[in-house]
Amino acid sequence: MQTSMTMAIYKNFLGHAPDWYKKTIIGCLIANPLIFMLDPFLAGWLLIIEFIFTLAMALKCYPLQPGGLLLIEALFIGMTTPQHMMHEIEVNLEVLLLLVFMVAGIYFMKDLLLFLFTKLVIRVRNKTVLSLAFIIASAFLSAFLDALTVVAVIIAVGLGFYTIYHKVASGKEFHHDHDHTSDESVADLGSNDLDNFRAFLRNLMMHSAVGTALGGVMTMVGEPQNLIIADKAGWNFVEFFIRMSPITIPVFLMGILTTIMLEKTKLFGYGAKLPGAVRQILVDYDKSMDQARSVRDKARLGVQALIGVWLVVGLATHMAAVGLIGLSVIVLATSMSGVIEEHALGKAFEEALPFTALLCVFFGVVAVIIEQGLFAPVIHWVLGFEGTTQLVMFYLANGVLSMVSDNVFVGSVYITEVSTALANGEITRDQFDLLAVAINTGTNLPSVATPNGQAAFLFLLTSAIAPLLRLSYGRMVFMALPYTIVLAIVGLLATYWGLSDATQWLYDMHLIEHHTGVPGADNSGH
């Protein structure tokens, strides 16, 4: 009886995850306390590796459960404290509110998004042009909005396309209810088209995700760490853009050329075409929706378009925290669309809340990183260099650490250390400005290498669309590899050869001005 109960508990543990995966997690839970007693620093790095492993296996088991178990144990054995974890969550409260409310807000605008993007996909037949449209649009929006918001839009669009085709390939009409997570009902003749359509959507998802990095690095509102860096340096929106431009503009142009190259050569899983049968289904769907659209439906689309304008204006001008603007989108969109039942509202939050919980676990891991001083040796080592070499080493160190940790955390830690060095007279103000640029670009560009480097990539990996498109951690890393190489190398070369000279030219042209003193003091001219 006891043996059968033990077996039942083991079978329930992590559900239908593979047996080897369950044993690996159990092994980690047994080993971590023992290693922590011997060497806390080593145990901290081991926890990071284990957490990354749970992210890599996201399609086998959602990372919240195994990652949460590892973190709970870390809290109990003293790697960090609940208070420190809570502090990290409070610091990142805006990001969490963004996820909870903005993603739900996008859900209530999916009719407009599907309408616009369906027109785009069926009218632009050239795959390279379509890919460029997605990556440029994502970059532009991410420069003014948050990357997570942009990715939420792209996921909503991709999921809409996938559901439409899967429904028809399963022998149903557009208006029928359908379970699009199972392929059992898909006709044999449609299975190849479905695989090709998945590849097509994977291409657009990855191009768009990279686009958020290309645009997000350019402005102070593009990524959370950009805001922190701009605040520490005393830069406004325009000055931030101009100071970053010697690196970000060449990187953006090379990113666009990389998109063209990948689509033409069909390397790294790119170049997938939209199957003719799928295109016809989308065309039929578009015609069907146009014919069936009533005056009320048109009014709903018009209202959603106005709400979209408010969304862009509100975020671009920073009228309020991103999450609060997302909440306003929910209220406006539901009020004007007649969605007033609680159960109808609840569906909108299904996508974001699991990832929100996972992000809280991630902030707990960040607390471990800080508590155990895991990055401290690297930071002190890099500060030992001088001149252009120091800029390059800051860029590389931020890039490498952002691949294994969160770029927001890495950027925050480094800019704080550099601000302290300036306050202590260890570096000059001009040196600080150059290092701030290197930190920002270093955290934003090489971090596209892994999903855990950027929250937008992690959101895509753990979203409902990832398993449908067979978009695993490994596949994301593989498809991001050419972009990682190009963006990281171009950014590195621009940092080494062009940053100092370009900044001096900007000074000479009076496009930016010299700052003096400690960042944040009232002597920056702003």
Secondary structure, 3 states (H helix, E strand, C coil): CHHHHHHHHHHHCCCCCCHHHHHHHHHHHHHHHHHHHHCHHHHHHHHHHHHHHHHHCCCCCCCHHHHHHHHHHHHHHCCCCHHHHHHHHHHCHHHHHHHHHHHHHHHCCHHHHHHHHHHHHHHCCCHHHHHHHHHHHHHHHHHHCCHHHHHHHHHHHHHHHHHHHHHHHCCCCCCCCCCCCCCCCCCHHHHHHHHHHHHHHHHHHHHHHHHHHHHHCCCCCCCHHHHHHHHHHCCCHHHHHHHHHHHHHHHHHHHHHHHHHHHHHCHHHCCCCCCHHHHHHHHHHHHHHHHHCCHHHHHHHHHHHHHHHHHHHHHHCCCCCHHHHHHHHHHHHHHHHCCCCHHHHHHHHCCHHHHHHHHHHHHHHHHHHHHCCCCHHHHHHHHCCCHHHHHHHHHHHHHHHHHHCCHHHHHHHHHHHHHHHHHCCCCCHHHHHHHHHHHHHHHHCHHHHCHHHCHHHHHHHCCCHHHHCCCCHHHHHHHHHHHHHHHHHHHHHHHHHHHHHHHHHHHHCCCCCCCCCCCCCCCCCC
